[in-house]
Amino acid sequence: MRYITKFFWLFVGVLFIFSGLIKINDPVGTAIKLEEYFEVFAHDISPVFLSLVPAALFLSIFLSAAEIVLGVALLIRWKLKEVLWLLLAMIVFFTFLTFYSAYFNKVTDCGCFGDAIKLTPWESFTKDIVLLVMIIWLLLYKRYLQPIVQPKVGAAVTALTALISVGIGWYAYEHLPYVDFRAYKIGNNIPALMKPSAPLRYKYVMVKDGEEEEFEEYPMDEAYTFKEMVAVNPEDGPKITDFNVWNDQGDFTQEILSGNKLLVIVHNVEKANRSNIEQISKLVQEAEQQGITPVVITSSGRQEFEAFRHEVGLAAPYFFGDGTVLKTMMRANPGTMLLQDGTVKGMWHHNDTPDVSELVSLL
């Protein structure tokens, strides 16, 4: 019993710290996932959940930091009873979210480990059930976990962990994620990731006499009724499936992915930060003089963007893209990305807009 309890203690503490660090590394991405949950609950349960959307970033940093802090507090066994009850409340909340996502197929990726580890809804729910059992066990057998630090030391370590965690999250918000797990990270070739890495193979799920059977080849027996076709190797499919750029003249995706391009990504002009637009406008002009074609991509409407670009003096041709895709590509609004024949050579938060010399050196 003692060994099982100590294994659960170590496993739960480390996993909560790991999960919190992954999410706080990319607080904007975590906030986007929370907004997705709020919108689903607003539609299915009550419109009141929409009032939480403006607080998504705050909740992103707070919840991620809380996971780290509670994980550290558990490992040092500071205020063990209170910490375990808080962990239980948190895992019950997460279990509800993952069950709702899995059962109703509403949010296909819970974001439990950000973009680092993708779990299906049922995998996420199973993981939370395992953690729930472990935390209940720890509450029942916490007598096997004696304190290992003095109360004052534990309080100081926990407080310091909270400050550092919040600081890490805020810095990532004001710049970009420390470690990038997205498909659009520096060094990736977008056109290559839009293609499968290997031929996709499928199996056919058929029904006969009320029972399901699977076949590698479509059965010729007419007694079978087709139900669905499932990919056997989905991990070999395209990592990027929704990157498209267009305007009124048509699709310009391939043009954007050829040559040297400086993309200025503006998710939404209403929420765009205007404090560093002057530096971005200067970079646009200087990049064009160096043979780097500047392009603005936005999800805002034409009329909105026309008003915005005249207001801030952003003189570059602009195109349209899906808002979700643009938020995946760039965690800043606005931000810049340098492409060379579709390969991401660099990306910058608007707070870190580079000099044109840096662009030239990267090419």
RODO-2510 file (C-alpha; in nm, 4 decimals, decimal comma):
residues 363
     n   res          X          Y          Z
     1     m     0,0000     0,0000     0,0000
     2     r     0,2844     0,2358     0,0864
     3     y     0,4624     0,1762    -0,2443
     4     i     0,1424     0,2128    -0,4489
     5     t     0,0606     0,5373    -0,2680
     6     k     0,4065     0,6794    -0,3304
     7     f     0,3914     0,5807    -0,6979
     8     f     0,0539     0,7572    -0,7368
     9     w     0,1915     1,0602    -0,5475
    10     l     0,4877     1,0895    -0,7819
    11     f     0,2877     1,0171    -1,0988
    12     v     0,0094     1,2684    -1,0244
    13     g     0,2507     1,5432    -0,9173
    14     v     0,4776     1,5087    -1,2197
    15     l     0,1872     1,4802    -1,4659
    16     f     0,0160     1,7943    -1,3352
    17     i     0,3422     1,9895    -1,3581
    18     f     0,4072     1,8591    -1,7104
    19     s     0,0526     1,9384    -1,8238
    20     g     0,0674     2,2887    -1,6760
    21     l     0,4063     2,3654    -1,8316
    22     i     0,2901     2,2508    -2,1757
    23     k    -0,0159     2,4771    -2,1595
    24     i     0,1513     2,7800    -2,0038
    25     n     0,4188     2,7574    -2,2748
    26     d     0,1432     2,8651    -2,5163
    27     p    -0,1193     3,0589    -2,3175
    28     v    -0,2834     3,2021    -2,6299
    29     g    -0,3369     2,8523    -2,7694
    30     t    -0,4842     2,7398    -2,4369
    31     a    -0,7120     3,0460    -2,4343
    32     i    -0,8348     2,9589    -2,7850
    33     k    -0,9230     2,6097    -2,6622
    34     l    -1,1113     2,7541    -2,3624
    35     e    -1,3043     2,9855    -2,5939
    36     e    -1,4026     2,6809    -2,7978
    37     y    -1,5415     2,5136    -2,4858
    38     f    -1,7268     2,8294    -2,3816
    39     e    -1,8895     2,8615    -2,7228
    40     v    -2,0001     2,4961    -2,7183
    41     f    -2,1464     2,5303    -2,3669
    42     a    -2,3154     2,8582    -2,4627
    43     h    -2,4893     2,6790    -2,7484
    44     d    -2,5749     2,3592    -2,5582
    45     i    -2,6293     2,4756    -2,2005
    46     s    -2,6600     2,8517    -2,1492
    47     p    -2,5564     3,1752    -2,3282
    48     v    -2,4027     3,2870    -1,9978
    49     f    -2,0844     3,0992    -2,0928
    50     l    -2,0167     3,3603    -2,3622
    51     s    -1,9478     3,6089    -2,0827
    52     l    -1,6361     3,4025    -1,9998
    53     v    -1,4824     3,4457    -2,3465
    54     p    -1,3144     3,7819    -2,2627
    55     a    -1,1564     3,6169    -1,9577
    56     a    -1,0152     3,3229    -2,1571
    57     l    -0,6545     3,4466    -2,1492
    58     f    -0,6656     3,5142    -1,7745
    59     l    -0,8176     3,1704    -1,7118
    60     s    -0,5589     3,0135    -1,9431
    61     i    -0,2669     3,1458    -1,7387
    62     f    -0,4431     3,0958    -1,4042
    63     l    -0,5452     2,7329    -1,4634
    64     s    -0,2092     2,6384    -1,6165
    65     a    -0,0206     2,7992    -1,3267
    66     a    -0,2571     2,6271    -1,0804
    67     e    -0,1688     2,2864    -1,2280
    68     i     0,2027     2,3574    -1,1834
    69     v     0,1631     2,4980    -0,8322
    70     l    -0,0554     2,2103    -0,7109
    71     g     0,1820     1,9586    -0,8694
    72     v     0,4818     2,1110    -0,6894
    73     a     0,2901     2,1404    -0,3608
    74     l     0,1952     1,7722    -0,3884
    75     l     0,5533     1,6639    -0,4545
    76     i     0,6858     1,8521    -0,1513
    77     r     0,3776     1,7398     0,0471
    78     w     0,2908     2,0901     0,1641
    79     k    -0,0614     2,1146     0,3110
    80     l    -0,1266     1,7729     0,1626
    81     k    -0,4954     1,7427     0,2557
    82     e    -0,5906     2,0813     0,1101
    83     v    -0,3813     2,0259    -0,2028
    84     l    -0,5390     1,6847    -0,2677
    85     w    -0,8904     1,8270    -0,2356
    86     l    -0,8022     2,1057    -0,4810
    87     l    -0,6561     1,8488    -0,7208
    88     l    -0,9719     1,6421    -0,6866
    89     a    -1,1899     1,9437    -0,7694
    90     m    -0,9738     2,0250    -1,0712
    91     i    -0,9726     1,6702    -1,2075
    92     v    -1,3509     1,6389    -1,1606
    93     f    -1,3883     1,9570    -1,3662
    94     f    -1,1514     1,8286    -1,6364
    95     t    -1,3249     1,4896    -1,6385
    96     f    -1,6583     1,6595    -1,7032
    97     l    -1,5072     1,8560    -1,9930
    98     t    -1,3467     1,5527    -2,1544
    99     f    -1,6579     1,3347    -2,1081
   100     y    -1,8758     1,6035    -2,2629
   101     s    -1,6335     1,6368    -2,5535
   102     a    -1,6153     1,2611    -2,6081
   103     y    -1,9805     1,1693    -2,5612
   104     f    -2,1260     1,4559    -2,7641
   105     n    -1,8262     1,4824    -3,0030
   106     k    -1,8107     1,8578    -2,9511
   107     v    -1,4426     1,9441    -2,9000
   108     t    -1,2292     1,6890    -3,0835
   109     d    -0,9050     1,7884    -2,9072
   110     c    -0,9215     1,8715    -2,5373
   111     g    -0,5901     2,0590    -2,5398
   112     c    -0,4805     1,8716    -2,2248
   113     f    -0,1190     1,8801    -2,3423
   114     g    -0,1464     2,1679    -2,5897
   115     d    -0,0103     2,0929    -2,9356
   116     a     0,2643     1,8693    -2,7941
   117     i     0,0572     1,5530    -2,7458
   118     k    -0,2723     1,5094    -2,9285
   119     l    -0,5299     1,2907    -2,7551
   120     t    -0,8691     1,1843    -2,8825
   121     p    -1,1655     1,2823    -2,6612
   122     w    -1,2038     0,9289    -2,5258
   123     e    -0,8289     0,9012    -2,4601
   124     s    -0,8463     1,2296    -2,2666
   125     f    -1,1458     1,1065    -2,0680
   126     t    -0,9687     0,7782    -1,9851
   127     k    -0,6605     0,9696    -1,8708
   128     d    -0,8755     1,1850    -1,6403
   129     i    -1,0525     0,8798    -1,4945
   130     v    -0,7144     0,7243    -1,4122
   131     l    -0,6018     1,0478    -1,2430
   132     l    -0,9334     1,0704    -1,0573
   133     v    -0,8852     0,7210    -0,9143
   134     m    -0,5262     0,7995    -0,8163
   135     i    -0,6192     1,1241    -0,6389
   136     i    -0,9027     0,9553    -0,4471
   137     w    -0,6548     0,6834    -0,3445
   138     l    -0,4113     0,9503    -0,2231
   139     l    -0,6866     1,1121    -0,0161
   140     l    -0,7712     0,7782     0,1441
   141     y    -0,4103     0,6769     0,2126
   142     k    -0,2350     1,0105     0,2642
   143     r    -0,1070     0,8784     0,5977
   144     y     0,1695     0,7101     0,3978
   145     l     0,2902     1,0514     0,2768
   146     q     0,4614     1,2266     0,5618
   147     p     0,5735     1,5922     0,5211
   148     i     0,9209     1,6286     0,3725
   149     v     0,9695     2,0054     0,4200
   150     q     0,8985     2,2523     0,6977
   151     p     0,5646     2,4403     0,6575
   152     k     0,7400     2,7753     0,6033
   153     v     0,9693     2,6251     0,3398
   154     g     0,6729     2,4644     0,1673
   155     a     0,4828     2,7932     0,1640
   156     a     0,7839     2,9776     0,0217
   157     v     0,8447     2,7168    -0,2507
   158     t     0,4767     2,7166    -0,3486
   159     a     0,4573     3,0966    -0,3609
   160     l     0,7759     3,1177    -0,5681
   161     t     0,6401     2,8519    -0,8052
   162     a     0,3214     3,0556    -0,8498
   163     l     0,5141     3,3743    -0,9306
   164     i     0,7455     3,2007    -1,1765
   165     s     0,4561     3,0182    -1,3462
   166     v     0,2530     3,3338    -1,3997
   167     g     0,5655     3,5144    -1,5204
   168     i     0,6379     3,2368    -1,7718
   169     g     0,2824     3,2538    -1,9050
   170     w     0,2763     3,6315    -1,9343
   171     y     0,6122     3,6443    -2,1125
   172     a     0,4926     3,3811    -2,3623
   173     y     0,1819     3,5920    -2,4239
   174     e     0,3857     3,9080    -2,4814
   175     h     0,6201     3,7256    -2,7206
   176     l     0,5693     3,3741    -2,8637
   177     p     0,5726     3,0195    -2,7193
   178     y     0,9120     2,9130    -2,5864
   179     v     0,8839     2,5731    -2,7529
   180     d     0,6744     2,5559    -3,0690
   181     f     0,4790     2,2347    -3,1283
   182     r     0,2631     2,3682    -3,4131
   183     a     0,2767     2,2564    -3,7749
   184     y     0,3814     2,6097    -3,8734
   185     k     0,6927     2,6237    -3,6545
   186     i     1,0240     2,7558    -3,7832
   187     g     1,1914     2,5097    -4,0185
   188     n     0,8726     2,3389    -4,1358
   189     n     0,7808     2,3356    -4,5035
   190     i     0,4106     2,4115    -4,5371
   191     p     0,3591     2,2565    -4,8852
   192     a     0,5211     1,9292    -4,7688
   193     l     0,2962     1,9159    -4,4615
   194     m    -0,0092     1,9652    -4,6831
   195     k     0,0641     1,6260    -4,8400
   196     p     0,0425     1,2802    -4,6766
   197     s     0,3763     1,1372    -4,5626
   198     a     0,2686     0,7952    -4,6921
   199     p    -0,0272     0,6614    -4,8892
   200     l    -0,3352     0,6425    -4,6694
   201     r    -0,4853     0,2984    -4,6181
   202     y    -0,8477     0,2395    -4,5248
   203     k    -1,0656    -0,0321    -4,3807
   204     y    -1,4337    -0,0757    -4,4554
   205     v    -1,6783    -0,1156    -4,1692
   206     m    -1,9780    -0,3189    -4,2880
   207     v    -2,2925    -0,4463    -4,1178
   208     k    -2,4526    -0,7868    -4,1708
   209     d    -2,7355    -0,9302    -3,9605
   210     g    -2,6883    -0,6479    -3,7108
   211     e    -2,3189    -0,7212    -3,6541
   212     e    -2,0248    -0,5074    -3,7643
   213     e    -1,7304    -0,6499    -3,9551
   214     e    -1,4150    -0,4884    -4,0919
   215     f    -1,2578    -0,5536    -4,4323
   216     e    -0,9398    -0,4353    -4,6005
   217     e    -1,1145    -0,4612    -4,9355
   218     y    -1,4746    -0,3751    -5,0094
   219     p    -1,6801    -0,6979    -4,9877
   220     m    -1,8742    -0,8078    -5,2938
   221     d    -2,1399    -0,9848    -5,0865
   222     e    -2,4574    -0,7756    -5,1217
   223     a    -2,5749    -0,8925    -4,7805
   224     y    -2,3341    -0,6404    -4,6254
   225     t    -2,4403    -0,2801    -4,5703
   226     f    -2,1741    -0,0101    -4,5776
   227     k    -2,1358     0,1855    -4,2525
   228     e    -1,8112     0,3815    -4,2755
   229     m    -1,4577     0,3918    -4,4107
   230     v    -1,1836     0,4436    -4,1511
   231     a    -0,8187     0,5341    -4,2105
   232     v    -0,5834     0,2653    -4,0812
   233     n    -0,2815     0,4988    -4,0706
   234     p    -0,4234     0,8477    -3,9991
   235     e    -0,0848     0,9574    -3,8575
   236     d     0,0493     0,9507    -4,2149
   237     g    -0,2124     1,1973    -4,3363
   238     p    -0,1443     1,5669    -4,4063
   239     k    -0,0496     1,7658    -4,0960
   240     i    -0,1912     2,0831    -4,2536
   241     t    -0,5289     2,0493    -4,4218
   242     d    -0,6866     2,3932    -4,4098
   243     f    -0,4268     2,6482    -4,5248
   244     n    -0,5819     2,8609    -4,7983
   245     v    -0,5304     3,2213    -4,9053
   246     w    -0,7660     3,4040    -5,1397
   247     n    -0,9146     3,7342    -5,2538
   248     d    -1,1861     3,8385    -5,4983
   249     q    -0,9701     3,7296    -5,7927
   250     g    -0,9430     3,3700    -5,6692
   251     d    -0,7104     3,1359    -5,4779
   252     f    -0,3523     3,2545    -5,4168
   253     t    -0,2312     2,9760    -5,1873
   254     q     0,0400     2,8462    -5,4215
   255     e     0,1610     3,1975    -5,4961
   256     i     0,2010     3,2684    -5,1249
   257     l     0,4021     2,9467    -5,0870
   258     s     0,6541     3,0332    -5,3584
   259     g     0,9462     3,2737    -5,3453
   260     n     1,0429     3,4945    -5,0521
   261     k     0,7365     3,6223    -4,8705
   262     l     0,6949     3,8333    -4,5595
   263     l     0,3520     3,7540    -4,4186
   264     v     0,1909     4,0105    -4,1926
   265     i    -0,0849     3,8193    -4,0139
   266     v    -0,3735     4,0181    -3,8680
   267     h    -0,6303     3,7842    -3,7167
   268     n    -0,8967     4,0423    -3,6545
   269     v    -0,8602     4,4177    -3,7037
   270     e    -1,0937     4,4980    -3,4120
   271     k    -0,8647     4,3162    -3,1679
   272     a    -0,5345     4,3987    -3,3396
   273     n    -0,2718     4,5641    -3,1213
   274     r    -0,1717     4,8929    -3,2844
   275     s     0,1265     4,9759    -3,0615
   276     n     0,3905     4,8306    -3,2973
   277     i     0,2228     4,8771    -3,6361
   278     e     0,4683     5,1548    -3,7242
   279     q     0,7651     4,9130    -3,6978
   280     i     0,5788     4,6534    -3,9035
   281     s     0,4951     4,9105    -4,1734
   282     k     0,8604     5,0141    -4,1867
   283     l     0,9670     4,6490    -4,2186
   284     v     0,7182     4,5977    -4,5031
   285     q     0,8693     4,8857    -4,7013
   286     e     1,2298     4,7806    -4,6400
   287     a     1,1574     4,4136    -4,7159
   288     e     1,0139     4,5038    -5,0551
   289     q     1,3319     4,6960    -5,1371
   290     q     1,5289     4,3760    -5,0607
   291     g     1,3205     4,1653    -5,2979
   292     i     1,1049     4,0111    -5,0255
   293     t     0,7374     4,0343    -5,1176
   294     p     0,5214     4,1594    -4,8284
   295     v     0,1696     4,0183    -4,7999
   296     v    -0,0980     4,0802    -4,5390
   297     i    -0,3382     3,7980    -4,4509
   298     t    -0,6493     3,8665    -4,2431
   299     s    -0,9803     3,7060    -4,1549
   300     s    -1,1562     4,0425    -4,1298
   301     g    -1,3896     4,1631    -4,4024
   302     r    -1,2724     4,3836    -4,6887
   303     q    -1,4407     4,6984    -4,5627
   304     e    -1,3052     4,6539    -4,2099
   305     f    -0,9532     4,5883    -4,3309
   306     e    -0,9535     4,8791    -4,5774
   307     a    -1,0389     5,1146    -4,2914
   308     f    -0,7718     4,9547    -4,0712
   309     r    -0,4868     4,9687    -4,3235
   310     h    -0,5562     5,3303    -4,4079
   311     e    -0,5703     5,4137    -4,0378
   312     v    -0,2319     5,2546    -3,9595
   313     g    -0,0593     5,3104    -4,2964
   314     l     0,0012     4,9426    -4,3793
   315     a     0,0868     4,9574    -4,7499
   316     a     0,0908     4,5984    -4,8764
   317     p    -0,1378     4,3762    -5,0837
   318     y    -0,3760     4,1831    -4,8635
   319     f    -0,5535     3,8497    -4,8845
   320     f    -0,7988     3,6562    -4,6730
   321     g    -0,7589     3,3427    -4,4648
   322     d    -0,9550     3,1395    -4,2135
   323     g    -0,9439     3,2944    -3,8665
   324     t    -0,8712     2,9676    -3,6860
   325     v    -0,5853     2,8874    -3,9240
   326     l    -0,4339     3,2333    -3,8770
   327     k    -0,4485     3,1961    -3,4979
   328     t    -0,2724     2,8610    -3,5326
   329     m    -0,0023     3,0103    -3,7540
   330     m     0,0610     3,3176    -3,5403
   331     r    -0,0088     3,3613    -3,1695
   332     a     0,0226     3,7407    -3,1997
   333     n    -0,2224     3,9851    -3,3533
   334     p    -0,0513     4,1208    -3,5550
   335     g     0,2642     3,9185    -3,6159
   336     t     0,5068     3,8535    -3,8997
   337     m     0,6279     3,5333    -4,0640
   338     l     0,9066     3,4891    -4,3216
   339     l     0,8620     3,2196    -4,5873
   340     q     1,1094     3,0911    -4,8449
   341     d     0,9296     2,8695    -5,0951
   342     g     0,6847     2,7744    -4,8231
   343     t     0,9474     2,6993    -4,5570
   344     v     0,9066     2,8988    -4,2373
   345     k     1,2367     3,0819    -4,1843
   346     g     1,1255     3,3019    -3,8975
   347     m     0,8264     3,4390    -3,7085
   348     w     0,7891     3,7327    -3,4733
   349     h     0,5405     3,8718    -3,2272
   350     h     0,4606     4,2372    -3,2933
   351     n     0,6597     4,3191    -2,9782
   352     d     0,9674     4,1634    -3,1423
   353     t     0,9403     4,2958    -3,4990
   354     p     1,2864     4,2412    -3,6566
   355     d     1,5071     4,4632    -3,8702
   356     v     1,5166     4,3899    -4,2401
   357     s     1,8801     4,2806    -4,2003
   358     e     1,7605     3,9860    -3,9916
   359     l     1,5239     3,8801    -4,2698
   360     v     1,8013     3,8963    -4,5271
   361     s     2,0357     3,6927    -4,3078
   362     l     1,7718     3,4202    -4,2621
   363     l     1,7314     3,3886    -4,6368
***
